[in-house]
Amino acid sequence: MSNQNYIIEMLELKDNNIAFEENFYYKEKIKNVTHKVFEGYLSYQPLCCSKCGVVFDEKFEKHGFITSNIKIPDVAGFKSILRLHKQRYLCKHCNKAFTLKSNICDFGCFISNNTKWKIANDLRQKRSEKDIAIANNVSPNTVERIMDSYYNTVKIYKNYLPKVLSFDDFKSVKSADGAMSFHLCNSETGQTIDIVEDRL
Ligand SMILES: [Zn+2]
């Protein structure tokens, strides 16, 4: 396996269009926190112009790079980023420039998909969103957005009550805060409104 492939495999970046040159790795302080920085170049021949849709031909010109810092999962306990220089092309059919896309993160997003998968996996554990946000170097809002996109969560509307409300306490799981948990449901539909860990 080439060094190039080792890096892609090690960082779980499933995009063979990213090239790592010599001195691709260094440490850098970002907001006073030491980060591991991996620097790569995204370049390939696009199939078509992403602005006007014309198929690639000789009227396409390379048009410099645009750089994004993409959060990737921690490496050996250090916050880590992929500093990706993405090739830009100028399409002379529509005279507009566009940036190549990579499948390691969504367009316009600076959090890698494997970071999102890790957060989605962390959300399966009994940990607060805030702790998961700190551990993954993202904001709690990001964690919430990932939870909404990966899991079908039941939204609790606390400013609304059904016409008939039923409630009961019950023994839930050992890890619950109280001895008994508290269940509220809509009597007419049987739908759970909320489960509170402690009946107090
Ligand atoms: Zn075009």
Residues whose N, C-alpha, C, O or C-beta is under 5 A from the ligand:
A	BS01	ZN	C49 K51 C52 G53 C91 H93 C94
